[in-house]
Amino acid sequence: MSDLDRIRWRCRRGMLELDLILERFLERHFDRLDAEERRMFSDLLEQPDPELLELALGGRAPADRCYQPLLDLLRTQ
């Protein structure tokens, strides 16, 4: 199983809205992320669904500001 396949599987969540956001992000941006950005995206996927959706929609800022550029990219769909 490739890294992309693993990440794609982890992007399957319990919320349809979040599934759609993450799937579009993978299709449009994942292949252009460097290793650190991919690690950060994987870290974001550790968040519970409601918190991840709120971050993805811009409802709250991440606790660690280093994630902000990645979240901005996630929102450019």
Buried (B, 14 or more C-beta within 10 A) or exposed (E): EEEEEEBBEEBEBEEEEBBEBBBEBBEEBBEEBEEEBBEBBEEBEEBEEEBBBBBBBEEEEBEEEEBEEBBEBBEEE
